[in-house]
Amino acid sequence: MKIGDKIKILREVKNISAKEIADELEMTVGGYMKIERNDVDINTEKMEKIANVLGITPADLLNLDERHIFNFSNNEIKNGGYVVVNFPEELKSLYEDKIKLLEDKIAYQQETIDQLKEQIKKLS
């Protein structure tokens, strides 16, 4: 995972706008977006500022990879759960809330499907 991808994921999870980070870096949003798209390399100073806005250390940003975002184990998949690892509690809570909302939506949709199947049976 490239640094721009890591920055984008964390920015979105923390609900920080690209403009906020661009302002902190004293650059345009377009210029900042080049960082997220991995079109340009960033220097240490910019990385430190970005990490600061994201509320993490530059080392945490560099060490972030797919395994740190989601840890899918067979048992967790069977239970429909996803565990966010190596993130501050705030991020873990955001992911858990989003997952709960999606699980509720799936349950509602399944109920609707079941009701429609029952109606079809009655019409047959």
C-alpha positions in Angstrom: 0.0 0.0 0.0 1.4 3.4 -1.0 1.6 6.3 1.3 -1.0 8.3 -0.6 -3.5 5.4 -0.2 -2.8 5.2 3.5 -3.3 8.9 4.0 -6.6 8.8 2.0 -8.0 5.9 4.0 -7.1 7.5 7.4 -8.4 10.9 6.3 -11.8 9.4 5.2 -12.1 7.3 8.3 -11.5 10.3 10.5 -13.9 12.3 8.4 -11.3 15.0 7.6 -11.7 16.9 4.4 -8.9 17.1 1.8 -9.2 20.9 2.2 -8.4 20.7 5.9 -5.2 18.9 5.2 -4.3 21.0 2.2 -4.8 24.1 4.3 -2.5 22.7 7.0 0.1 22.0 4.3 -0.4 25.5 2.8 -1.2 24.1 -0.6 -4.1 23.8 -2.9 -6.6 20.9 -2.7 -5.5 19.9 -6.2 -1.9 19.7 -5.1 -2.8 17.8 -2.0 -4.9 15.3 -4.0 -1.8 14.5 -6.0 -0.3 13.2 -2.8 -3.3 10.9 -2.2 -3.2 9.7 -5.8 0.5 8.9 -5.3 1.3 11.2 -8.2 4.0 13.0 -6.2 6.5 12.1 -3.5 6.2 13.8 -0.2 9.0 15.1 2.0 9.4 14.4 5.7 8.0 17.7 6.7 4.8 17.2 4.8 4.4 13.7 6.1 4.8 15.0 9.7 2.2 17.6 9.1 -0.2 15.1 7.5 0.3 12.6 10.3 -0.3 15.4 12.9 -3.6 16.3 11.2 -4.6 12.6 11.2 -3.7 12.3 14.9 -1.0 9.7 14.4 2.8 9.6 14.3 4.7 9.5 11.0 6.0 6.1 12.0 2.4 4.8 12.4 1.5 6.2 9.0 4.5 4.5 7.3 3.8 1.2 9.1 0.2 1.1 8.2 -0.8 -1.7 5.8 -3.8 -3.8 4.9 -3.3 -6.1 8.0 -3.6 -3.1 10.3 -6.8 -1.9 8.7 -8.8 -5.1 8.9 -8.1 -8.5 10.4 -10.3 -11.1 8.8 -10.2 -14.4 10.5 -12.4 -17.3 9.5 -14.3 -17.2 12.8 -15.0 -13.5 12.5 -16.2 -13.9 8.9 -18.7 -16.6 10.0 -20.0 -14.2 12.7 -20.1 -11.4 10.2 -17.7 -9.4 12.3 -14.6 -7.4 11.3 -12.0 -6.2 13.8 -10.0 -3.1 13.3 -6.6 -3.5 14.7 -3.7 -1.2 15.6 -5.9 1.9 15.4 -6.8 4.3 18.2 -10.1 3.4 19.9 -11.8 6.3 18.1 -11.1 4.7 14.7 -12.1 1.3 16.0 -15.4 2.7 17.2 -16.1 4.4 13.9 -15.6 1.2 12.0 -17.7 -0.8 14.5 -20.5 1.8 14.2 -20.4 1.6 10.4 -20.4 -2.2 10.5 -23.4 -2.2 12.9 -25.3 0.1 10.6 -24.6 -2.1 7.6 -25.6 -5.3 9.5 -28.9 -3.6 10.5 -29.5 -2.7 6.9 -28.8 -6.2 5.7 -31.2 -7.6 8.3 -33.9 -5.2 7.3 -33.5 -6.1 3.6 -33.6 -9.8 4.5 -36.9 -9.2 6.3 -38.3 -7.4 3.3 -37.2 -10.3 1.0 -38.9 -12.8 3.4 -42.1 -10.8 3.4 -42.2 -10.6 -0.4 -41.6 -14.3 -0.7 -44.6 -14.9 1.6 -46.8 -12.6 -0.5 -45.7 -14.4 -3.6 -46.6 -17.8 -2.0 -50.1 -16.4 -1.1 -50.7 -15.3 -4.7 -49.6 -18.6 -6.1 
